[in-house]
Amino acid sequence: MGFLEVAALIAAIAFAMLVLILTLPILRLRHTVDATTRMINDLNDRTGPLLGDVNTTVRNVNVTLEQVQTSLDGVNLQLAKVDTMTGHAQNISANVANLVTVVSAAAANPLVKVAAFGYGVRKAAATRRHAETEREVRDTIKAQRRAARRGNR
């Protein structure tokens, strides 16, 4: 047996040992790959119905959004009507305010005149009473002076 044959025999034994050593990790890796494959298949089986449910939910959400849009359009129409009514109410209140101003001016002017007339009448009556009282006092004083002059003579 020559040197080459011994080297080939050593190489063959080393290769056989390497194969034996790598067999256990390869078998474990095979089990891991099988478990991963089962998990992926399981995930595919569960994802299909889930995606179907998601599609149904999205369709229902779209229908609901269309209904909300329709409701919002109705609300916007009602708000436009309310805005018109508010404008009319504002015009009416401005007209009422103007009418109140006119009525106040029309009613207040004669009332002021009546009040002024009443004040003038009271003032004139008081002045007349005061003048009559003064006249009576003067007449009394004159009478007393005349009586005093007659009594001195």
Contacts in CASP RR format, 6 or more apart in sequence:
PFRMAT RR
TARGET T0000
AUTHOR 0000-0000-0000
METHOD contacts of the structure
MODEL  1
MGFLEVAALIAAIAFAMLVLILTLPILRLRHTVDATTRMINDLNDRTGPL
LGDVNTTVRNVNVTLEQVQTSLDGVNLQLAKVDTMTGHAQNISANVANLV
TVVSAAAANPLVKVAAFGYGVRKAAATRRHAETEREVRDTIKAQRRAARR
GNR
END
